[in-house]
């Protein structure tokens, strides 16, 4: 039997569901990246980049940056592509577990999101200072809000349990009134 699920306000449930959907979208992205990388294993990557990016988008192939990028793509082996593809599937599984767990309102998923997302925050903050881009600020701010909200929820749940309030089960019927009547003491003469 799983531990009881704490009763939350409808807006809190909505926030948990939004975070869960956000994590599930991440999972779908990494699944697509994993399949894409595995599909590229036996293809010429330089030819692929020429056919699908450089020529269609009219990028100057004689540019120093494009030349460097194509040289780097030449050095990518099929084993490296397979490794990155399987790493993408690992991240997808991680995000799937977080998203499904949060959607089902499991406490272990809240802990998992706090630990995993919180562990990546130093790297994300470092990336902001390496190259300042507006979308990096949005990602870090969103992840900080997610971690902060879930830490707040977990601390409130822990405090309620410490005080002695047992969290109510989700969708549990109200306890029936006690059938024991109060006994009023009477004096016997």
C-alpha positions in Angstrom: 0.0 0.0 0.0 1.4 3.4 -0.9 1.7 6.2 1.6 -1.2 8.6 1.9 -1.3 11.5 -0.5 -1.5 14.9 1.2 -4.6 17.0 0.5 -3.7 20.1 -1.5 -5.7 23.0 -2.7 -6.9 23.0 -6.3 -4.4 25.6 -7.4 -1.6 23.6 -5.9 -2.8 20.5 -7.8 -2.9 22.6 -11.0 0.7 23.7 -10.4 1.9 20.1 -9.9 0.1 19.1 -13.1 1.7 22.0 -15.1 5.2 20.9 -13.8 4.4 17.3 -14.7 3.4 18.3 -18.3 6.6 20.4 -18.5 8.7 17.4 -17.6 6.7 15.1 -20.0 7.4 17.6 -22.8 11.1 17.4 -21.9 10.9 13.6 -22.1 9.3 13.7 -25.6 12.1 16.0 -26.8 14.8 13.7 -25.5 13.1 10.7 -27.1 13.1 12.5 -30.4 16.7 13.5 -30.0 17.7 9.9 -29.1 16.0 8.4 -32.2 17.5 11.2 -34.4 21.0 10.5 -33.2 20.6 6.7 -33.5 19.3 7.2 -37.0 22.3 9.3 -38.0 24.7 6.6 -36.9 25.3 5.1 -40.4 25.0 8.3 -42.4 27.6 10.8 -43.5 27.0 13.7 -41.1 28.8 16.3 -43.2 26.6 15.4 -46.2 23.5 15.5 -44.0 24.4 19.0 -42.7 25.0 20.2 -46.3 21.7 18.7 -47.6 19.4 19.8 -44.7 21.0 22.9 -43.2 23.6 24.7 -45.3 22.1 24.6 -48.7 18.4 25.0 -47.8 19.1 27.9 -45.5 21.6 29.5 -47.8 24.4 29.5 -45.3 27.8 30.4 -46.7 29.8 27.1 -46.8 33.1 29.1 -47.0 32.5 30.8 -43.7 35.2 30.2 -41.1 32.5 29.1 -38.5 30.7 26.7 -40.9 34.1 25.3 -42.0 35.0 24.6 -38.3 31.6 23.1 -37.6 31.9 20.8 -40.6 35.4 19.7 -39.5 34.0 18.9 -36.0 31.1 17.0 -37.6 33.6 15.0 -39.6 35.2 13.7 -36.4 32.0 12.3 -34.9 31.9 8.5 -35.0 29.0 6.2 -35.1 29.9 5.0 -31.6 29.8 8.6 -30.2 26.4 9.2 -31.9 25.1 5.9 -30.3 26.4 7.0 -26.9 24.7 10.4 -27.1 21.5 8.7 -28.4 21.4 6.4 -25.4 22.2 9.3 -23.1 19.2 11.1 -24.5 17.1 8.0 -23.8 18.3 8.0 -20.2 17.3 11.6 -19.8 14.0 10.9 -21.4 13.4 8.0 -18.9 14.3 10.4 -16.0 11.9 13.1 -17.2 9.2 10.5 -17.8 9.5 9.2 -14.3 9.4 12.7 -12.9 6.5 13.8 -15.0 4.4 10.7 -14.4 5.2 10.7 -10.7 4.2 14.3 -10.4 1.0 13.8 -12.4 0.0 11.0 -10.1 1.0 13.2 -7.1 3.6 10.9 -5.7 5.9 12.4 -3.0 8.9 10.5 -4.3 8.5 12.3 -7.6 8.6 15.7 -5.8 11.9 14.6 -4.1 13.3 13.4 -7.4 12.5 16.6 -9.2 14.1 18.7 -6.4 17.2 16.6 -6.4 17.7 16.2 -10.2 16.6 19.8 -11.2 18.5 21.3 -8.3 21.7 19.4 -9.2 21.7 20.9 -12.7 21.1 24.5 -11.5 24.8 25.3 -10.9 25.6 24.2 -14.5 22.7 26.2 -15.9 23.8 29.3 -13.9 27.4 28.9 -15.1 26.1 28.7 -18.7 24.4 32.1 -18.2 27.8 33.6 -17.4 29.5 31.9 -20.3 27.2 33.3 -22.9 24.4 35.6 -22.0 21.2 34.7 -23.8 17.6 35.7 -22.8 16.2 32.1 -23.1 18.8 30.8 -20.6 17.5 33.2 -18.0 14.0 31.9 -18.6 15.0 28.3 -18.2 17.0 29.0 -15.0 14.2 31.1 -13.5 11.6 28.4 -14.3 13.8 25.7 -12.8 14.4 27.8 -9.7 10.6 28.4 -9.3 10.0 24.7 -9.7 12.6 23.7 -7.1 11.5 26.4 -4.7 7.9 25.5 -4.9 8.5 21.8 -4.4 10.9 22.4 -1.5 8.2 24.6 0.1 5.6 21.9 -0.4 7.8 19.2 1.0 8.7 21.3 4.0 5.1 22.0 4.7 4.2 18.3 4.5 7.1 17.4 6.8 6.0 20.1 9.3 2.4 18.9 9.2 3.5 15.3 9.9 5.8 16.4 12.7 3.0 18.3 14.4 0.9 15.1 14.2 -1.5 16.0 11.4 -1.7 13.0 9.2 -2.2 14.0 5.6 -5.6 12.9 4.3 -5.9 10.3 1.6 -7.0 11.6 -1.8 -10.6 10.9 -2.5 -11.2 9.2 0.8 -14.6 9.4 2.2 -15.2 11.3 5.4 -15.0 9.3 8.6 -18.4 8.2 9.9 -19.5 9.8 13.1 -18.5 7.8 16.1 -21.2 5.4 17.3 -20.1 5.7 20.9 -22.1 8.2 22.8 -20.6 10.3 25.5 -21.2 9.0 29.0 -22.2 11.7 31.3 -21.1 11.0 34.8 -23.9 11.2 37.3 -23.6 11.3 41.0 -24.9 8.4 42.9 -26.6 9.3 46.3 
